[in-house]
């Protein structure tokens, strides 16, 4: 199975990434990717992507990592919804439905008057 994902390059505290096609079992640091599709610098947001080759590999059945998928959608190389990508230690965020609460101002009601027919008159005990 093939995957398209980032391969980190650059120095300490200065990340840069290659977008590579690898076999899923291989580590991105193992080197020897099948093909380098582009590069991405997260600090400057500079992105270089070979869109034609990306579409070729996707047609061959290559799976995209979540972050690469979101990058391709942002750059309009592919269409679709972005994937919620979180770190390993961050809990999964659930979509919170926003419920609007309408506050109604109600004047306090006076006690209802009891009709004379149903009113029970108490007779004082002598």
N, C-alpha and C positions, 0 to 999 in steps of 0.2 A: 504494500500500500504506500502511496506517495503522499507527502504533505508539503505544503508551501508555508514556510514560517521564517521567523527572523533568525539570523546568525549574528551574534554580537561581535562587533569589532571596536576599535577605538581604545582609548586609555582609561585608566581608573578615573572615575568622576567625569568622564567625557564620553558618553556612550554614542555609538553609531552602529547601525545595523545593515546587514545585507539581507535581501529577500531571496531565499534560496528554495530549490526543490530538493528534498531529501527523501530517502526511504524512512518510513515511520519509526522503525526500530533503531535507526542511527541517532546519535546525539548531535545536536547542531554544532557542537564544538569539535566533532570528530573530523571535520574538514571534508574534502572531496564531495561537494554537492553535485547533483546531476547537472544543474544549471543555476547560474546566478541571474535572477530576474530584475534586480534593481537594488536600490539602497535607500535608507531613511535615516535622517539625522533628527532626533527628537528635540534638540535644543533650538535649532534654527528652522525646524519644520521643512527642511529641504528634502524633497522626495524625487527619486528618479525610478520610473517603473516602465518595463517593456510590456505594454498592455496586450499586444498581439501574442506574445509567448505565454502570458498569464492565462489568457483564454484558451490557448492550445493545451496547456497542462490541466486546466480544469475540465476540458472536454475529454482528456485521457483518464479522468477519475481522481485527480489529486484533490485532497482535502485541504481546506484552509484553516490555519490556527485562528483563534478568535480575534486577536489583535490585528493580524494581517487582513482578515475579513473586514473589520471596521475601517482599516486604512484604505482598502480598495473601494469600499462604498463611499467614503469621504471624497476620494479622488475620481469617483464616477467611472471606475473601470468595470465594476459589476453593480447590479441593482439588487436591492433587498433590504431587510431590516438589520440594524446593528445588533451585535451579540453582547450580552452583559458579561464583561470580562473583569474578573476580580482576582486579587492575589490569593495565595493559598491560605493565609491566616485570616482573611477578611470573610465574615459570614455572608451568605447569599442575601441580597436585598430583594425583598418582595415588593411588588408594585402595590402601593398604598392607594386604596380608593378614597377619593376625597368626597366626604359627605357634607353637604351643606345643611347647617342647622338653622332653621328659621325660628327666631324668637318672637313669640306672639305676646303682646302686652294685653292682658285681660284685667279689666277692672274687677275688684272683688264684688261678688254678688251678695245682695241682701238676702236674708233667709226668705224662702218662699212663703207667701201667705196661705194659710190653711183655710179652705172654704168653711163657711159657718155651719153647713150641714154635717161635715165630718168632724167638726171640732167637738171634743168631749169636754163638757163643763164639769169641773170638779165641785162637788158639794162639800162645804166645810163640815167636818165631823164635829158633832156637838158634845 
